[in-house]
């Protein structure tokens, strides 16, 4: 897997080894947490252990991240020395990191009230973050969140329908393309586009579409099976 290291200005292979230690540095927003979680899921799917630690910064300590399908990270104490990470995730270039450093600009916009007022699934915000390359600026407007929520609801409805069809093996060609996109500097928009392609492909049986969506959602963590069995 390659990821852009802002120290060198180019995509670099991730450090090798069974364990990949990741640290999210101070000043990060929810978007950086989603990126860290995505990295952890990709690494774990490849058989690696990926512990993620957070610096003691209130911007990432407050709130419940599990609503965004982000499992808890290790929270460092205020007096704890920073660990020697294999990969750092930062929000600004003003970082002197001795290991590869991924730069994730914090998302802008007062988007939390939008989610609450609209009764929107927080995973719509996760999807909206994944719809933009992690290195690009992102403003989480109400319009962007509503568009992501509609896309997520449409996928969930399709998955619920496919679940009533005969079982079939997943479509490995589509799955490999999505995984290759994620492995190429976390190109999540390209991986998400593969889901749209699978859904629209008449040559892929519904059962295979279901299995492929489930397989890819183990990494994307968008709760795509949420509508299965719903009335």
DRENDO-1510 file (C-alpha; in Angstrom, 1 decimal, always signed):
<recs>
REC; n; res; u; v; w
REC; 1; UNK; +0.0; +0.0; +0.0 .
REC; 2; UNK; +1.2; +3.5; -0.9 .
REC; 3; UNK; +0.4; +6.7; +0.9 .
REC; 4; UNK; +1.4; +10.3; +0.3 .
REC; 5; UNK; +4.1; +11.5; +2.7 .
REC; 6; UNK; +4.1; +15.2; +3.0 .
REC; 7; UNK; +7.8; +15.2; +4.1 .
REC; 8; UNK; +8.9; +13.8; +0.7 .
REC; 9; UNK; +6.0; +15.2; -1.4 .
REC; 10; UNK; +5.2; +11.8; -3.0 .
REC; 11; UNK; +3.5; +8.6; -2.4 .
REC; 12; UNK; +5.6; +6.1; -0.4 .
REC; 13; UNK; +5.1; +2.5; +0.5 .
REC; 14; UNK; +3.9; +2.0; +4.1 .
REC; 15; UNK; +6.5; +0.7; +6.5 .
REC; 16; UNK; +6.6; -3.1; +6.5 .
REC; 17; UNK; +6.2; -5.4; +9.4 .
REC; 18; UNK; +3.5; -7.3; +11.3 .
REC; 19; UNK; +2.6; -4.2; +13.3 .
REC; 20; UNK; +1.9; -0.7; +12.0 .
REC; 21; UNK; +1.8; +1.9; +14.8 .
REC; 22; UNK; -0.3; +5.0; +13.9 .
REC; 23; UNK; -0.6; +8.2; +15.9 .
REC; 24; UNK; -3.1; +11.0; +15.3 .
REC; 25; UNK; -1.4; +14.3; +16.2 .
REC; 26; UNK; -3.0; +17.3; +17.9 .
REC; 27; UNK; -5.4; +19.5; +16.1 .
REC; 28; UNK; -7.0; +16.7; +14.0 .
REC; 29; UNK; -10.7; +16.7; +13.3 .
REC; 30; UNK; -13.2; +13.9; +12.8 .
REC; 31; UNK; -12.0; +13.5; +9.2 .
REC; 32; UNK; -8.5; +12.5; +10.4 .
REC; 33; UNK; -10.1; +10.0; +12.7 .
REC; 34; UNK; -12.0; +8.5; +9.8 .
REC; 35; UNK; -8.7; +8.3; +7.8 .
REC; 36; UNK; -7.0; +6.6; +10.8 .
REC; 37; UNK; -9.8; +4.1; +11.1 .
REC; 38; UNK; -9.8; +3.4; +7.4 .
REC; 39; UNK; -6.0; +2.8; +7.5 .
REC; 40; UNK; -6.5; +0.5; +10.5 .
REC; 41; UNK; -9.2; -1.5; +8.7 .
REC; 42; UNK; -7.1; -1.8; +5.5 .
REC; 43; UNK; -4.1; -3.0; +7.5 .
REC; 44; UNK; -6.1; -5.5; +9.6 .
REC; 45; UNK; -7.7; -6.9; +6.4 .
REC; 46; UNK; -4.1; -7.5; +5.2 .
REC; 47; UNK; -3.3; -9.4; +8.4 .
REC; 48; UNK; -1.4; -6.6; +10.2 .
REC; 49; UNK; -1.9; -5.3; +13.7 .
REC; 50; UNK; -2.6; -1.6; +13.6 .
REC; 51; UNK; -2.8; +0.1; +17.0 .
REC; 52; UNK; -3.8; +3.8; +16.8 .
REC; 53; UNK; -3.0; +6.3; +19.4 .
REC; 54; UNK; -4.4; +9.8; +19.8 .
REC; 55; UNK; -2.5; +12.9; +21.2 .
REC; 56; UNK; -4.2; +14.5; +24.2 .
REC; 57; UNK; -6.2; +17.0; +22.3 .
REC; 58; UNK; -9.8; +17.9; +23.1 .
REC; 59; UNK; -10.7; +18.3; +19.5 .
REC; 60; UNK; -10.5; +14.5; +19.1 .
REC; 61; UNK; -11.1; +13.3; +22.7 .
REC; 62; UNK; -14.6; +14.8; +23.1 .
REC; 63; UNK; -17.6; +13.0; +21.7 .
REC; 64; UNK; -18.5; +9.4; +20.8 .
REC; 65; UNK; -16.7; +8.2; +17.7 .
REC; 66; UNK; -18.5; +4.9; +17.6 .
REC; 67; UNK; -21.5; +6.5; +15.9 .
REC; 68; UNK; -19.1; +7.0; +12.9 .
REC; 69; UNK; -17.9; +3.3; +13.1 .
REC; 70; UNK; -14.6; +4.4; +14.6 .
REC; 71; UNK; -13.5; +2.0; +17.3 .
REC; 72; UNK; -11.8; +3.7; +20.3 .
REC; 73; UNK; -8.2; +4.7; +19.9 .
REC; 74; UNK; -5.6; +4.6; +22.7 .
REC; 75; UNK; -5.7; +8.0; +24.4 .
REC; 76; UNK; -2.3; +9.3; +25.5 .
REC; 77; UNK; -2.1; +11.1; +28.9 .
REC; 78; UNK; -1.1; +14.7; +29.0 .
REC; 79; UNK; +2.3; +13.8; +30.4 .
REC; 80; UNK; +2.9; +10.8; +28.3 .
REC; 81; UNK; +5.8; +11.0; +25.8 .
REC; 82; UNK; +4.8; +10.6; +22.2 .
REC; 83; UNK; +5.3; +7.0; +21.1 .
REC; 84; UNK; +7.6; +6.1; +18.2 .
REC; 85; UNK; +4.9; +5.6; +15.6 .
REC; 86; UNK; +5.4; +4.1; +12.1 .
REC; 87; UNK; +3.0; +6.6; +10.6 .
REC; 88; UNK; +1.7; +9.9; +11.8 .
REC; 89; UNK; -1.6; +11.7; +10.8 .
REC; 90; UNK; -1.4; +15.5; +11.1 .
REC; 91; UNK; -3.6; +18.4; +10.3 .
REC; 92; UNK; -0.9; +20.9; +9.4 .
REC; 93; UNK; +2.5; +20.9; +7.8 .
REC; 94; UNK; +4.0; +22.3; +10.9 .
REC; 95; UNK; +5.0; +18.9; +12.1 .
REC; 96; UNK; +8.5; +17.5; +12.6 .
REC; 97; UNK; +7.9; +13.8; +12.2 .
REC; 98; UNK; +10.6; +11.2; +12.1 .
REC; 99; UNK; +8.3; +8.7; +10.2 .
REC; 100; UNK; +5.9; +9.0; +7.3 .
REC; 101; UNK; +3.3; +11.7; +7.9 .
REC; 102; UNK; -0.1; +11.8; +6.3 .
REC; 103; UNK; -1.6; +15.3; +6.1 .
REC; 104; UNK; -5.4; +15.5; +6.5 .
REC; 105; UNK; -6.8; +19.0; +6.4 .
REC; 106; UNK; -9.6; +19.3; +9.1 .
REC; 107; UNK; -13.1; +19.4; +7.7 .
REC; 108; UNK; -14.8; +22.8; +7.8 .
REC; 109; UNK; -18.4; +23.7; +8.4 .
REC; 110; UNK; -20.7; +23.6; +11.5 .
REC; 111; UNK; -21.9; +20.2; +10.5 .
REC; 112; UNK; -22.8; +18.5; +13.8 .
REC; 113; UNK; -26.0; +20.5; +14.3 .
REC; 114; UNK; -27.0; +19.6; +10.7 .
REC; 115; UNK; -26.8; +15.9; +11.5 .
REC; 116; UNK; -28.8; +16.3; +14.7 .
REC; 117; UNK; -31.5; +18.6; +13.3 .
REC; 118; UNK; -32.1; +16.4; +10.3 .
REC; 119; UNK; -32.0; +13.2; +12.4 .
REC; 120; UNK; -29.3; +12.0; +10.0 .
REC; 121; UNK; -27.2; +8.9; +10.4 .
REC; 122; UNK; -23.7; +9.9; +11.4 .
REC; 123; UNK; -22.4; +7.4; +8.9 .
REC; 124; UNK; -23.6; +9.9; +6.2 .
REC; 125; UNK; -20.9; +12.2; +7.5 .
REC; 126; UNK; -18.4; +9.4; +7.3 .
REC; 127; UNK; -19.5; +8.8; +3.7 .
REC; 128; UNK; -19.2; +12.5; +2.9 .
REC; 129; UNK; -15.7; +12.5; +4.2 .
REC; 130; UNK; -14.8; +9.5; +2.1 .
REC; 131; UNK; -16.3; +11.0; -1.0 .
REC; 132; UNK; -13.4; +13.6; -1.1 .
REC; 133; UNK; -9.7; +12.6; -1.3 .
REC; 134; UNK; -8.3; +12.9; +2.2 .
REC; 135; UNK; -5.6; +15.4; +1.1 .
REC; 136; UNK; -8.2; +17.8; -0.5 .
REC; 137; UNK; -10.1; +20.5; +1.4 .
REC; 138; UNK; -13.5; +19.5; +2.6 .
REC; 139; UNK; -16.4; +21.7; +3.7 .
REC; 140; UNK; -19.2; +19.6; +5.2 .
REC; 141; UNK; -22.2; +21.7; +4.0 .
REC; 142; UNK; -25.8; +20.7; +4.6 .
REC; 143; UNK; -26.1; +20.0; +0.9 .
REC; 144; UNK; -23.1; +17.7; +0.9 .
REC; 145; UNK; -24.4; +15.8; +3.9 .
REC; 146; UNK; -27.9; +15.4; +2.4 .
REC; 147; UNK; -26.4; +14.1; -0.8 .
REC; 148; UNK; -24.3; +11.6; +1.0 .
REC; 149; UNK; -27.2; +10.5; +3.1 .
REC; 150; UNK; -29.3; +9.9; +0.0 .
REC; 151; UNK; -26.5; +7.9; -1.6 .
REC; 152; UNK; -26.1; +5.8; +1.6 .
REC; 153; UNK; -29.9; +5.2; +1.8 .
REC; 154; UNK; -30.0; +4.1; -1.8 .
REC; 155; UNK; -27.2; +1.6; -1.3 .
REC; 156; UNK; -28.8; +0.2; +1.8 .
REC; 157; UNK; -32.1; -0.3; +0.0 .
REC; 158; UNK; -30.4; -2.1; -2.8 .
REC; 159; UNK; -28.5; -4.3; -0.3 .
REC; 160; UNK; -31.8; -5.2; +1.5 .
REC; 161; UNK; -33.3; -6.2; -1.9 .
REC; 162; UNK; -30.4; -8.3; -2.9 .
REC; 163; UNK; -30.5; -10.1; +0.4 .
REC; 164; UNK; -33.7; -11.8; -0.7 .
REC; 165; UNK; -32.0; -13.3; -3.8 .
REC; 166; UNK; -30.2; -16.6; -4.0 .
REC; 167; UNK; -26.7; -16.5; -2.6 .
REC; 168; UNK; -23.7; -16.1; -5.0 .
REC; 169; UNK; -20.0; -15.6; -4.5 .
REC; 170; UNK; -18.8; -12.0; -4.5 .
REC; 171; UNK; -17.6; -10.4; -7.7 .
REC; 172; UNK; -13.8; -10.6; -7.2 .
REC; 173; UNK; -13.0; -8.3; -10.1 .
REC; 174; UNK; -15.0; -5.4; -8.7 .
REC; 175; UNK; -13.7; -6.1; -5.2 .
REC; 176; UNK; -10.1; -6.1; -6.4 .
REC; 177; UNK; -10.6; -2.8; -8.1 .
REC; 178; UNK; -12.0; -1.1; -5.0 .
REC; 179; UNK; -9.2; -2.5; -2.9 .
REC; 180; UNK; -6.6; -1.4; -5.4 .
REC; 181; UNK; -8.0; +2.1; -5.2 .
REC; 182; UNK; -7.8; +2.2; -1.4 .
REC; 183; UNK; -4.3; +0.8; -1.6 .
REC; 184; UNK; -3.2; +3.6; -3.9 .
REC; 185; UNK; -3.0; +6.6; -1.5 .
REC; 186; UNK; -6.5; +5.9; +0.0 .
REC; 187; UNK; -8.4; +6.8; -3.1 .
REC; 188; UNK; -11.7; +6.3; -1.3 .
REC; 189; UNK; -13.8; +8.2; -4.0 .
REC; 190; UNK; -12.7; +5.7; -6.6 .
REC; 191; UNK; -13.5; +2.8; -4.2 .
REC; 192; UNK; -17.0; +4.2; -3.6 .
REC; 193; UNK; -17.5; +4.6; -7.4 .
REC; 194; UNK; -16.9; +0.8; -7.7 .
REC; 195; UNK; -20.0; +0.3; -5.5 .
REC; 196; UNK; -22.1; +2.4; -7.9 .
REC; 197; UNK; -20.7; +0.3; -10.8 .
REC; 198; UNK; -21.5; -3.0; -9.1 .
REC; 199; UNK; -25.1; -1.8; -8.4 .
REC; 200; UNK; -25.6; -0.8; -12.0 .
REC; 201; UNK; -23.9; -3.8; -13.6 .
REC; 202; UNK; -26.6; -6.1; -15.1 .
REC; 203; UNK; -24.1; -8.9; -15.5 .
REC; 204; UNK; -23.5; -9.2; -11.8 .
REC; 205; UNK; -26.2; -11.4; -10.1 .
REC; 206; UNK; -27.9; -9.8; -7.0 .
REC; 207; UNK; -26.4; -12.4; -4.7 .
REC; 208; UNK; -22.9; -11.5; -5.9 .
REC; 209; UNK; -23.7; -7.8; -5.5 .
REC; 210; UNK; -24.7; -8.4; -1.9 .
REC; 211; UNK; -21.6; -10.4; -1.0 .
REC; 212; UNK; -19.3; -7.8; -2.7 .
REC; 213; UNK; -21.0; -4.9; -0.9 .
REC; 214; UNK; -20.6; -6.8; +2.4 .
REC; 215; UNK; -17.0; -7.6; +1.7 .
REC; 216; UNK; -16.0; -4.0; +0.9 .
REC; 217; UNK; -18.0; -2.6; +3.8 .
REC; 218; UNK; -15.8; -4.4; +6.2 .
REC; 219; UNK; -13.3; -1.7; +5.2 .
REC; 220; UNK; -15.5; +1.3; +4.4 .
REC; 221; UNK; -17.6; +0.8; +7.5 .
REC; 222; UNK; -20.8; +2.5; +6.2 .
REC; 223; UNK; -23.3; +0.1; +7.7 .
REC; 224; UNK; -24.5; -1.0; +4.2 .
REC; 225; UNK; -26.5; -3.9; +5.7 .
REC; 226; UNK; -28.5; -1.7; +8.0 .
REC; 227; UNK; -31.8; -2.1; +6.1 .
REC; 228; UNK; -31.7; -5.9; +5.7 .
REC; 229; UNK; -34.8; -7.2; +7.4 .
REC; 230; UNK; -36.4; -3.8; +7.9 .
REC; 231; UNK; -40.1; -3.6; +7.0 .
</recs>
